Amino acid sequence: MNPVISQPTYGTGRVAVSDWQTGVFDCCDNIGICLCGTFCPLCLSCQIASDMNECCLCGASVAIRTLYRTRYNIPGSICSDFVWLACFPNCTLCQLKRDIEKRKAMNAF
């Protein structure tokens, strides 16, 4: 029996390996997103879910982060997504929203 060592990629073709546009703790890259994530994480979660055409309640989930990582071929695992969200939920949400905004600016979202 062969263990699964990689996750499937989004779409049918090969996608180049990418990375997050900013780090989890790079809050100074976008102060507005950082403030929203600090004082109203539910609002930020709903914005993320809306950007990804998902239900508002899904924005702060491991599933959304994993879907996003898979879509853009960002290295990681479901386990690492869980740990980041469990330990640093607001910072992780902010990272995801910053990444979405940067990809939108590059017309790559």
HELIX and SHEET records of a PDB file:
HELIX    1   1 CYS A   27  ASP A   29  5                                   3    
HELIX    2   2 ILE A   31  PHE A   39  1                                   9    
HELIX    3   3 PRO A   41  ASP A   51  1                                  11    
HELIX    4   4 CYS A   56  CYS A   58  5                                   3    
HELIX    5   5 VAL A   62  ARG A   71  1                                  10    
HELIX    6   6 ILE A   78  CYS A   87  1                                  10    
HELIX    7   7 PRO A   89  ALA A  105  1                                  17    
END                                                                             
